[in-house]
Amino acid sequence: MTVAGLLLAAGAGRRYGMPKALVRHRGRLLVEHAADALHDGGCVPVVVVLGALADDVRTTAVLSGSSLVDNPDWATGMGSSLRVGLAALSTTAATAVIVLPVDTPGVTAAVVRRFVALASPAALARATYDGAPGHPVLIGRERWQAVAELATGDEGARPYLAQHHVDAVSCEDVASGADVDRPEDLPR
């Protein structure tokens, strides 16, 4: 069974003050941390969706082994990036996809491996941290089209998840699921 990784890294990071894909944390870019977590966790292929300052990400980030795709509508929100990423994966043999936003630097390969182990064509699961929903999200291939149809604005997969049973996967023992919205949110 093949499980793809989908890294959503297209946003402008308005609250942060710059695209989060280009934020340096512990000597590396957030986009590199996230792509490595997906690769090291067992995802094949890994697709990175770019948008704001895509050329800068391409020339600055070390993303070998990842497929980079552009979202021309990145400014409309995460939903369009999710649609672009799922479309790029539609020609692969992936059974499921693990979706990860670029602004979760505490997500580790150990978390990704938990989701790889749960993958199936009908899978639907999301990480929880101390009971609160977080990332990543696992979406089985049978669900991709319906997820894409509901993905609009900054909602991403949230509308689909709200309408279906989602398996909760506790991950606080191996990671932090905190989102980085502002510079002060970066883990020290």
N, C-alpha and C positions, 0 to 999 in steps of 0.2 A: 504494500500500500504506500503510495506517494502522498506526502503532505507538503503543500506549498506554504511559503511564507509571503505575506503581503504587508509591506511597510508603507504606511501613509506618511509621506514627508513633503507634502506640497504647499502647506500653509505659509502665510506671510509672518505669522507670529506677532500679530498686532499688539497683544498685551505684553509680549516679551520685549518687543522693540526690534526684532529681526526674525528671519525664518529660523525656526528651532533646529532644522536640519544642520545649520551652520554653527550652532552653539557649541563651544568647546567645553568639555567636562572631563576632568581627570586626564588631560592631555590629548583627548580625541574628540571628534565631532559626535553629537548625539546620533546622527544618522549612521555612523560607523558602529557605535555601541549596539544600536537596535538591530542592524543587519547582521552583526556577529552573533547576537543572541539567537536570531532565527536560524542562521547557518549552523552554529554550534549545537543548537537544539535538535537538529535533524531535518530541517525543512529543505526540500528540493522541488522546484526551483524557489528562489527568493526574488520577488519583484518589488522594486522600490518605485513608488509613484512620486514624481517631482512636479513642481509648479513654480512658486516664487523663487527667483534667482536660481533656476535649474542649472544654468550654465556654470554658475559659481560652485554649486554642489558637485557637478560633474568634474570640474577641474581641481577641486580642493579635497574631496572625500576619497578615501580608499574603499572602494566597494567591489573589489574583484569577486567574481563569482555571482554577482547579482545582475539581474536584468533591470535596466532603468527605462521607465516609460514616462512620458510627459502627459500631464493633465492640462489641456489648454483652458479648461474652465475652472482651474484651481480656486479662483477668487470666489466661486459660488459656495464653497465649503467642502467639508469632508465627504459628503455624499457622492459628489462627482468623482473624487479620487477613488473611493471604494468601487464605483461603477467601472472606472478605467482599469483598475487593477484586476477586478474579476473578469473583465473582457480579455485582458492580456493573458490570463490564466486559462481561459476557455479552450485554448488549443493544446493544453498540456494534458497529461494523464493523471493529474492530481486528483485524489479521492476527496480531499478536504483542504481548507486553507486556514492558516492561523493569521489573524489580522492584528497588527500592532501599530499604534501611532508612534511617531518619532519622539514624542515628549514624555516617555515613560522610561527614563534611564535605569530605574531600579529593577526592571524586568530582566531576568536572567535566562541563560540556556536551560537551567533546571526547570523553570516554569514551562518553557516551550516544550521540553521533553514530556512533561505531564500531558500536554495537549496532543502531541504526536501519538502518544499511547492510546488516546481516546478516539482517534480519528476513524470515521466511517462516512459513507456517502450521505447519511442522514444526520450526522452529528450536529449538535448545537450546544456549545458550552462557553462559559466565560469565567475568568479568574475572579476570585473574591479575596479581599484582604481584610481580615477581622470582620467578616460578614458583609462588607460593602462591595458592590460590584466594581470591577475594574477591567484591566486588559492583561493579556490578550483575549481575543474571542476566537473560538473554533467554529467554522461553518462548513458543513458537509456539502459536497458538490450538488446534491439534489436540491439544495436550498439557494444556490447562488442567484438564479434568475429572479426568484421572489425577493431576495434581499436587495438586489440591484434595483428592482422596480420601486421599492419603498425608500431607497437611499436618496435623500434630498437635503440641501442646505448643510448645516453642521451636524445633522442627526446621524449620519452614517448608517450603521445597522440597527440603531436603537429602536426605530419603529417596528422592525421585524421582530426583534428580541422581545418587545413588549407584548406581542401578539402570540407568542409561542412559549412552550416550556423550554427553559434553558437550564442545563445542568450547571450547578455552581461547583467550581473547583477551588478549594482553599489553597492559597499560595503564600500566605504570609510567613511560612516557615522557611522559604527559600528565596524570597524577593520582597521588594517594596513596589507597590503599584501606583505610587504617587505620581500625578501629572505635574509637569513643570509648565506653569503658565506665565510666571514672571521670574526674573533673575534670582530673586530671593528664595524661590522654590527649589533650586538646584540642591541636591544633597551635598553636604560638606564632607 
